[in-house]
Amino acid sequence: MLNLATKSYDTRMPTEKQAITCLEICHRLSNLLQPIYVFRYDNTFKTVYILAGDTETIEILVYANGNWRFVS
């Protein structure tokens, strides 16, 4: 995300595409009445990890470019 004070990107935060994708995924999970247990940004790999589902079986990784995949 752009830091307006320094006009630079904060590398400790998800990218804009990544944030929008995460919001869309969480919205879909919520509409399906699936609880979201973990929502974590990994600064090392620049990914967001989402753990959801009644039995905690839905695992999703969201990459900096906004692409995502299920973790098997």
Helices and strands as residue ranges (DSSP letters): E 2-3, E 8-9, H 16-31, E 36-42, E 47-52, E 58-62, E 68-70
